[in-house]
Amino acid sequence: MIHFDTPWLLALLPLALWPWWARAGQPVRNAWAALMPRDRASDALQRLLKGAAVLALALLVLAMAGPYRPEYTVERVGQGAEIVVVLDRSRSMDQGFSGARLAAGVARPRGTGPEALDYYMSLSPGRSRDAKGKVARRLLSAFAASRPDDRFGMVVFSTLPMRVLEFTQKNDVVQAAIDAGEIGRGLSETNIGLALLEALSFFDDRPYTGSRIVMLVSDGGDHLDPATQERIALAARKQRTAINWFYLRSANSPGLTAGADDPLGAADTVPEHQLHRFFQSLGTPYRAYEADNDQALQAAIDDVNRLENLPITYLDTVPRRDLSPWGHAIALLCVLLLWGAQRLEIRRWA
């Protein structure tokens, strides 16, 4: 259906009929017309030109009324999933991967303070200079571009989560949201618990139409308190959501599996191990990918791309479309036709 911004202008439409009864311009002296045979071609041409004038005026009135087709939704079926990307924006994501080669003769600082950050950002040329966050955003951009049927949402977080993108399959919007994660520098703290709760809330009050995935891209773990663990577990089971953790290993990290079987329980003090075991206990699908370089992260994303290709049904919103340019364009064609006929008009007999 066609709607109008200013529908009261449609009351001017009857004025468009004025050319139909308008008289021609200056007459040309000729013999008595009754003596001449009827010229059906001239009569048809006259009706054509008057019709063009009527159409031009009617279209101009319609264009001034602001016609548009309102937005509407259409159901589409594809292969993919509903994916919420949870991207870590803490300061440690500005460092390189653990596979970086250290500068010879330089002592490695401990901790995650400014000295450690400056050190890891100034390693030898043999190291890839791209930070983990930059590599992750580049690979996520390629991943999103290769999956046109997926619906993506996005949360960035450090101390608090920030909801930057609601579910959409518009690739331009997804790419802009991923690029926006590069603006500025993150804080030193990481609160994965709040970020996961924010990501799981994307599925609240949504019909289950296909696979649901939370893609956590982070280089650190978090000690979750029991209340937060219970809320995450309840939301993950209620929403039937799979969790994929892309763990970008830092230089000082022991990894997700190193020391996990320590009989003294030393793994309990490592946030990554604690979070990894919590995800394993949720009872929902969970996969952990440990990446210490960009090739490993690419392999992990390729694995998700291969596995998550089940049918998905979603509602696509077709945006509003302005129709007034069509009225102006067709009216212009009519005016050009009338102008051409006027240029060919005979003013007097030779």
MIBA-203463 format. One record per residue (C-alpha): residue number from 1; residue in one letter; chain; x, y, z. Coordinates in steps of 0.02 Angstrom, whole numbers, padded with zeros to 5 digits. Each point is the difference from the previous one (the first is absolute). Layout:
BEGIN
(NUM, 'a', 'A', (X, Y, Z))
...
REM end
This chain:
BEGIN
(1, 'm', 'A', (00000, 00000, 00000))
(2, 'i', 'A', (00053, 00179, -00035))
(3, 'h', 'A', (-00005, 00129, 00140))
(4, 'f', 'A', (00021, 00189, -00010))
(5, 'd', 'A', (00090, 00123, 00114))
(6, 't', 'A', (-00120, 00144, -00042))
(7, 'p', 'A', (-00158, -00083, -00066))
(8, 'w', 'A', (-00102, 00162, -00001))
(9, 'l', 'A', (00094, 00053, -00157))
(10, 'l', 'A', (-00093, -00136, -00094))
(11, 'a', 'A', (-00151, 00117, 00000))
(12, 'l', 'A', (00090, 00094, -00140))
(13, 'l', 'A', (-00007, -00150, -00117))
(14, 'p', 'A', (-00158, 00058, -00093))
(15, 'l', 'A', (00100, 00150, -00062))
(16, 'a', 'A', (00104, -00121, -00102))
(17, 'l', 'A', (-00149, -00022, -00120))
(18, 'w', 'A', (00009, 00181, -00054))
(19, 'p', 'A', (00107, -00034, -00157))
(20, 'w', 'A', (-00135, -00119, -00066))
(21, 'w', 'A', (-00121, 00144, -00029))
(22, 'a', 'A', (00127, 00137, -00032))
(23, 'r', 'A', (-00005, 00078, -00173))
(24, 'a', 'A', (00148, -00005, -00118))
(25, 'g', 'A', (00114, 00149, -00025))
(26, 'q', 'A', (-00003, 00122, -00144))
(27, 'p', 'A', (-00102, -00069, -00147))
(28, 'v', 'A', (00079, -00021, -00171))
(29, 'r', 'A', (-00093, 00076, -00148))
(30, 'n', 'A', (-00064, -00138, -00113))
(31, 'a', 'A', (-00145, -00043, -00113))
(32, 'w', 'A', (-00170, -00049, 00067))
(33, 'a', 'A', (00037, -00155, 00107))
(34, 'a', 'A', (-00167, -00080, -00048))
(35, 'l', 'A', (00067, -00022, -00176))
(36, 'm', 'A', (00146, -00102, 00062))
(37, 'p', 'A', (-00008, -00188, 00037))
(38, 'r', 'A', (00012, -00052, 00182))
(39, 'd', 'A', (00181, -00025, 00057))
(40, 'r', 'A', (-00008, -00142, 00126))
(41, 'a', 'A', (00188, 00004, 00027))
(42, 's', 'A', (-00008, 00183, 00052))
(43, 'd', 'A', (-00145, -00036, 00116))
(44, 'a', 'A', (00098, -00142, 00083))
(45, 'l', 'A', (00154, 00110, 00016))
(46, 'q', 'A', (-00104, 00137, 00079))
(47, 'r', 'A', (-00073, -00121, 00127))
(48, 'l', 'A', (00175, -00067, 00036))
(49, 'l', 'A', (00072, 00172, 00034))
(50, 'k', 'A', (-00146, 00050, 00111))
(51, 'g', 'A', (00015, -00163, 00093))
(52, 'a', 'A', (00186, 00033, 00026))
(53, 'a', 'A', (-00039, 00171, 00072))
(54, 'v', 'A', (-00132, -00073, 00117))
(55, 'l', 'A', (00119, -00137, 00056))
(56, 'a', 'A', (00141, 00123, 00032))
(57, 'l', 'A', (-00108, 00111, 00111))
(58, 'a', 'A', (-00073, -00150, 00093))
(59, 'l', 'A', (00172, -00073, 00034))
(60, 'l', 'A', (00066, 00166, 00063))
(61, 'v', 'A', (-00145, 00013, 00122))
(62, 'l', 'A', (00030, -00179, 00058))
(63, 'a', 'A', (00186, 00033, 00021))
(64, 'm', 'A', (-00034, 00155, 00105))
(65, 'a', 'A', (-00112, -00107, 00113))
(66, 'g', 'A', (00153, -00106, 00044))
(67, 'p', 'A', (-00047, -00178, -00053))
(68, 'y', 'A', (00097, -00143, 00080))
(69, 'r', 'A', (-00010, -00185, 00026))
(70, 'p', 'A', (00008, -00034, 00188))
(71, 'e', 'A', (00120, -00126, 00073))
(72, 'y', 'A', (-00060, -00179, 00015))
(73, 't', 'A', (00066, -00168, 00055))
(74, 'v', 'A', (00024, -00155, -00105))
(75, 'e', 'A', (00042, -00175, 00060))
(76, 'r', 'A', (00160, -00072, -00071))
(77, 'v', 'A', (00080, -00172, 00015))
(78, 'g', 'A', (00187, -00026, -00009))
(79, 'q', 'A', (00141, -00100, 00074))
(80, 'g', 'A', (00092, 00071, 00149))
(81, 'a', 'A', (-00032, 00054, 00179))
(82, 'e', 'A', (-00040, 00143, 00115))
(83, 'i', 'A', (00170, 00054, 00064))
(84, 'v', 'A', (00043, 00124, 00137))
(85, 'v', 'A', (00183, 00052, -00008))
(86, 'v', 'A', (00069, 00046, 00172))
(87, 'l', 'A', (00162, 00093, -00032))
(88, 'd', 'A', (00124, 00037, 00139))
(89, 'r', 'A', (00060, 00182, -00002))
(90, 's', 'A', (00115, -00006, 00151))
(91, 'r', 'A', (00176, 00069, -00010))
(92, 's', 'A', (00076, -00172, -00014))
(93, 'm', 'A', (-00082, -00020, -00171))
(94, 'd', 'A', (00121, 00135, -00062))
(95, 'q', 'A', (00143, -00121, 00029))
(96, 'g', 'A', (00062, -00134, -00118))
(97, 'f', 'A', (-00028, -00188, 00005))
(98, 's', 'A', (00101, -00116, 00111))
(99, 'g', 'A', (00094, -00065, -00152))
(100, 'a', 'A', (00098, 00162, -00013))
(101, 'r', 'A', (00190, -00014, 00007))
(102, 'l', 'A', (00078, 00097, 00144))
(103, 'a', 'A', (00137, 00128, -00021))
(104, 'a', 'A', (00169, -00070, 00047))
(105, 'g', 'A', (00078, 00058, 00163))
(106, 'v', 'A', (-00156, 00089, 00062))
(107, 'a', 'A', (-00080, -00054, 00163))
(108, 'r', 'A', (-00184, -00039, -00012))
(109, 'p', 'A', (-00104, 00108, 00119))
(110, 'r', 'A', (-00134, -00084, 00102))
(111, 'g', 'A', (-00181, 00045, 00022))
(112, 't', 'A', (-00116, 00096, -00114))
(113, 'g', 'A', (00050, 00178, 00042))
(114, 'p', 'A', (00055, 00137, -00121))
(115, 'e', 'A', (00181, -00061, 00001))
(116, 'a', 'A', (-00051, -00173, -00054))
(117, 'l', 'A', (-00114, 00070, -00135))
(118, 'd', 'A', (00136, 00112, -00070))
(119, 'y', 'A', (00121, -00146, 00001))
(120, 'y', 'A', (-00112, -00116, -00099))
(121, 'm', 'A', (-00043, 00138, -00123))
(122, 's', 'A', (00186, 00028, -00034))
(123, 'l', 'A', (00061, -00177, -00031))
(124, 's', 'A', (00123, -00041, -00136))
(125, 'p', 'A', (-00042, 00014, -00187))
(126, 'g', 'A', (-00015, -00189, -00008))
(127, 'r', 'A', (-00165, 00016, 00090))
(128, 's', 'A', (-00164, 00038, -00086))
(129, 'r', 'A', (-00035, 00180, 00044))
(130, 'd', 'A', (-00188, -00018, -00013))
(131, 'a', 'A', (-00088, -00002, 00168))
(132, 'k', 'A', (-00115, -00143, 00044))
(133, 'g', 'A', (-00152, 00113, -00008))
(134, 'k', 'A', (00044, 00063, -00173))
(135, 'v', 'A', (00028, -00176, -00067))
(136, 'a', 'A', (-00163, -00059, 00077))
(137, 'r', 'A', (-00099, 00142, -00078))
(138, 'r', 'A', (00077, -00032, -00171))
(139, 'l', 'A', (-00042, -00185, 00003))
(140, 'l', 'A', (-00173, 00030, 00071))
(141, 's', 'A', (-00035, 00122, -00142))
(142, 'a', 'A', (00044, -00133, -00129))
(143, 'f', 'A', (-00103, -00129, 00096))
(144, 'a', 'A', (-00155, 00111, 00002))
(145, 'a', 'A', (00020, 00046, -00184))
(146, 's', 'A', (00002, -00185, -00048))
(147, 'r', 'A', (-00164, -00039, 00089))
(148, 'p', 'A', (-00139, 00106, -00078))
(149, 'd', 'A', (-00142, -00099, 00081))
(150, 'd', 'A', (00062, 00018, 00180))
(151, 'r', 'A', (-00073, 00129, 00116))
(152, 'f', 'A', (00135, 00085, 00101))
(153, 'g', 'A', (-00007, 00096, 00162))
(154, 'm', 'A', (00151, 00073, 00090))
(155, 'v', 'A', (00056, 00044, 00175))
(156, 'v', 'A', (00168, 00079, 00043))
(157, 'f', 'A', (00060, 00001, 00179))
(158, 's', 'A', (00137, 00035, 00123))
(159, 't', 'A', (-00061, 00057, 00170))
(160, 'l', 'A', (-00181, 00010, -00062))
(161, 'p', 'A', (-00084, -00071, -00156))
(162, 'm', 'A', (-00057, 00115, -00139))
(163, 'r', 'A', (-00138, -00057, -00117))
(164, 'v', 'A', (00054, 00068, -00169))
(165, 'l', 'A', (-00102, -00101, -00126))
(166, 'e', 'A', (-00171, -00081, 00006))
(167, 'f', 'A', (-00036, -00152, -00107))
(168, 't', 'A', (00019, 00037, -00185))
(169, 'q', 'A', (00056, -00088, -00158))
(170, 'k', 'A', (00049, 00164, -00086))
(171, 'n', 'A', (00185, -00026, -00033))
(172, 'd', 'A', (00042, 00186, -00012))
(173, 'v', 'A', (-00072, 00029, 00174))
(174, 'v', 'A', (00093, -00151, 00071))
(175, 'q', 'A', (00164, 00058, -00075))
(176, 'a', 'A', (-00023, 00174, 00071))
(177, 'a', 'A', (-00034, -00071, 00174))
(178, 'i', 'A', (00157, -00107, -00006))
(179, 'd', 'A', (00106, 00147, -00058))
(180, 'a', 'A', (-00071, 00106, 00141))
(181, 'g', 'A', (00080, -00119, 00126))
(182, 'e', 'A', (00170, 00070, -00048))
(183, 'i', 'A', (-00037, 00176, 00058))
(184, 'g', 'A', (00095, 00054, 00154))
(185, 'r', 'A', (00091, -00108, 00128))
(186, 'g', 'A', (-00082, -00118, 00122))
(187, 'l', 'A', (00010, -00002, 00189))
(188, 's', 'A', (00108, -00115, 00102))
(189, 'e', 'A', (-00142, -00102, 00075))
(190, 't', 'A', (-00101, -00140, -00080))
(191, 'n', 'A', (-00176, -00046, 00054))
(192, 'i', 'A', (-00049, -00150, -00104))
(193, 'g', 'A', (-00148, -00044, 00110))
(194, 'l', 'A', (-00098, 00159, -00037))
(195, 'a', 'A', (00047, -00011, -00184))
(196, 'l', 'A', (-00069, -00178, -00014))
(197, 'l', 'A', (-00161, 00048, 00088))
(198, 'e', 'A', (-00021, 00146, -00121))
(199, 'a', 'A', (00032, -00114, -00149))
(200, 'l', 'A', (-00126, -00131, 00059))
(201, 's', 'A', (-00131, 00135, 00023))
(202, 'f', 'A', (00000, 00024, -00190))
(203, 'f', 'A', (-00107, -00157, -00012))
(204, 'd', 'A', (-00132, 00054, 00126))
(205, 'd', 'A', (-00177, -00008, -00071))
(206, 'r', 'A', (00062, -00061, -00169))
(207, 'p', 'A', (-00071, -00154, -00086))
(208, 'y', 'A', (00123, -00142, -00020))
(209, 't', 'A', (00026, -00006, -00189))
(210, 'g', 'A', (00175, -00076, -00014))
(211, 's', 'A', (00168, -00022, 00084))
(212, 'r', 'A', (00047, 00126, 00134))
(213, 'i', 'A', (00183, 00036, 00034))
(214, 'v', 'A', (00096, 00115, 00115))
(215, 'm', 'A', (00176, 00028, -00068))
(216, 'l', 'A', (00110, 00059, 00143))
(217, 'v', 'A', (00162, 00076, -00065))
(218, 's', 'A', (00112, 00035, 00147))
(219, 'd', 'A', (00177, -00023, 00062))
(220, 'g', 'A', (-00041, -00019, 00184))
(221, 'g', 'A', (-00110, -00088, 00123))
(222, 'd', 'A', (-00101, 00065, 00144))
(223, 'h', 'A', (-00038, -00063, 00174))
(224, 'l', 'A', (-00190, -00009, -00003))
(225, 'd', 'A', (-00091, 00006, 00164))
(226, 'p', 'A', (-00131, -00135, 00033))
(227, 'a', 'A', (-00147, 00116, -00032))
(228, 't', 'A', (00067, 00050, -00171))
(229, 'q', 'A', (00037, -00180, -00044))
(230, 'e', 'A', (-00178, -00049, 00043))
(231, 'r', 'A', (-00073, 00140, -00106))
(232, 'i', 'A', (00108, -00044, -00150))
(233, 'a', 'A', (-00039, -00186, 00015))
(234, 'l', 'A', (-00187, 00033, 00013))
(235, 'a', 'A', (-00001, 00119, -00149))
(236, 'a', 'A', (00107, -00115, -00109))
(237, 'r', 'A', (-00112, -00150, 00031))
(238, 'k', 'A', (-00161, 00100, -00018))
(239, 'q', 'A', (00054, 00077, -00165))
(240, 'r', 'A', (00081, -00164, -00062))
(241, 't', 'A', (00155, 00096, -00048))
(242, 'a', 'A', (00169, -00072, -00047))
(243, 'i', 'A', (00157, 00087, 00062))
(244, 'n', 'A', (00159, 00007, -00103))
(245, 'w', 'A', (00150, 00074, 00089))
(246, 'f', 'A', (00141, 00063, -00110))
(247, 'y', 'A', (00136, 00014, 00130))
(248, 'l', 'A', (00139, 00112, -00065))
(249, 'r', 'A', (00146, -00057, 00103))
(250, 's', 'A', (00113, 00135, 00071))
(251, 'a', 'A', (00187, -00016, 00026))
(252, 'n', 'A', (-00013, -00033, 00188))
(253, 's', 'A', (-00151, -00115, -00009))
(254, 'p', 'A', (00019, -00187, 00037))
(255, 'g', 'A', (-00143, -00040, -00119))
(256, 'l', 'A', (-00164, -00089, 00029))
(257, 't', 'A', (00070, -00175, 00020))
(258, 'a', 'A', (00172, 00025, 00078))
(259, 'g', 'A', (-00007, -00055, 00183))
(260, 'a', 'A', (-00183, -00046, -00010))
(261, 'd', 'A', (00038, -00171, 00075))
(262, 'd', 'A', (00107, 00068, 00140))
(263, 'p', 'A', (-00043, -00105, 00154))
(264, 'l', 'A', (00038, 00148, 00113))
(265, 'g', 'A', (-00141, 00099, -00080))
(266, 'a', 'A', (00110, 00139, -00064))
(267, 'a', 'A', (-00113, 00017, -00150))
(268, 'd', 'A', (-00135, 00070, 00113))
(269, 't', 'A', (00101, 00158, 00021))
(270, 'v', 'A', (00013, 00032, -00188))
(271, 'p', 'A', (-00152, 00099, -00062))
(272, 'e', 'A', (00007, -00080, -00173))
(273, 'h', 'A', (-00009, -00175, 00072))
(274, 'q', 'A', (-00142, 00045, 00116))
(275, 'l', 'A', (-00102, 00078, -00139))
(276, 'h', 'A', (00038, -00145, -00118))
(277, 'r', 'A', (-00062, -00128, 00126))
(278, 'f', 'A', (-00154, 00103, 00037))
(279, 'f', 'A', (-00047, 00002, -00185))
(280, 'q', 'A', (00025, -00188, -00007))
(281, 's', 'A', (-00123, -00023, 00143))
(282, 'l', 'A', (-00141, 00102, -00076))
(283, 'g', 'A', (-00083, -00146, -00090))
(284, 't', 'A', (-00013, 00099, -00162))
(285, 'p', 'A', (00111, -00019, -00154))
(286, 'y', 'A', (00171, 00074, 00033))
(287, 'r', 'A', (00160, 00006, -00100))
(288, 'a', 'A', (00163, 00082, 00051))
(289, 'y', 'A', (00129, 00055, -00129))
(290, 'e', 'A', (00171, 00048, 00065))
(291, 'a', 'A', (00096, 00110, -00122))
(292, 'd', 'A', (00177, 00062, 00027))
(293, 'n', 'A', (00018, 00076, -00175))
(294, 'd', 'A', (-00107, 00064, -00141))
(295, 'q', 'A', (00007, -00165, -00096))
(296, 'a', 'A', (-00071, -00095, 00149))
(297, 'l', 'A', (-00139, 00128, 00018))
(298, 'q', 'A', (-00040, -00014, -00186))
(299, 'a', 'A', (-00009, -00191, 00017))
(300, 'a', 'A', (-00120, 00018, 00148))
(301, 'i', 'A', (-00114, 00119, -00096))
(302, 'd', 'A', (00004, -00116, -00151))
(303, 'd', 'A', (-00056, -00143, 00113))
(304, 'v', 'A', (-00151, 00100, 00059))
(305, 'n', 'A', (-00037, 00050, -00179))
(306, 'r', 'A', (-00002, -00183, -00049))
(307, 'l', 'A', (-00107, -00063, 00145))
(308, 'e', 'A', (-00134, 00134, 00012))
(309, 'n', 'A', (-00097, -00020, -00163))
(310, 'l', 'A', (-00170, -00063, 00057))
(311, 'p', 'A', (-00160, 00073, -00074))
(312, 'i', 'A', (-00057, 00162, 00079))
(313, 't', 'A', (-00162, 00098, -00020))
(314, 'y', 'A', (00000, 00186, 00032))
(315, 'l', 'A', (-00102, 00156, -00033))
(316, 'd', 'A', (00085, 00128, -00110))
(317, 't', 'A', (-00055, 00183, 00011))
(318, 'v', 'A', (-00011, 00083, -00170))
(319, 'p', 'A', (00027, 00187, 00030))
(320, 'r', 'A', (-00115, 00141, -00051))
(321, 'r', 'A', (00019, 00056, -00181))
(322, 'd', 'A', (-00032, 00176, -00063))
(323, 'l', 'A', (-00100, -00003, -00163))
(324, 's', 'A', (-00002, 00186, -00040))
(325, 'p', 'A', (00156, -00009, -00113))
(326, 'w', 'A', (-00097, -00116, -00116))
(327, 'g', 'A', (-00140, 00128, -00015))
(328, 'h', 'A', (00124, 00139, -00038))
(329, 'a', 'A', (00091, -00107, -00130))
(330, 'i', 'A', (-00158, -00051, -00096))
(331, 'a', 'A', (-00069, 00177, 00008))
(332, 'l', 'A', (00164, 00062, -00074))
(333, 'l', 'A', (-00017, -00122, -00145))
(334, 'c', 'A', (-00175, 00063, -00034))
(335, 'v', 'A', (00058, 00180, 00002))
(336, 'l', 'A', (00142, -00042, -00120))
(337, 'l', 'A', (-00127, -00082, -00116))
(338, 'l', 'A', (-00109, 00156, 00003))
(339, 'w', 'A', (00151, 00112, -00027))
(340, 'g', 'A', (00054, -00104, -00151))
(341, 'a', 'A', (-00176, 00009, -00074))
(342, 'q', 'A', (-00002, 00188, 00024))
(343, 'r', 'A', (00166, 00017, -00092))
(344, 'l', 'A', (-00074, -00095, -00148))
(345, 'e', 'A', (-00160, 00100, -00002))
(346, 'i', 'A', (-00039, 00093, -00161))
(347, 'r', 'A', (-00023, 00186, 00034))
(348, 'r', 'A', (-00056, 00048, -00175))
(349, 'w', 'A', (-00020, -00080, -00169))
(350, 'a', 'A', (00147, 00024, -00115))
REM end
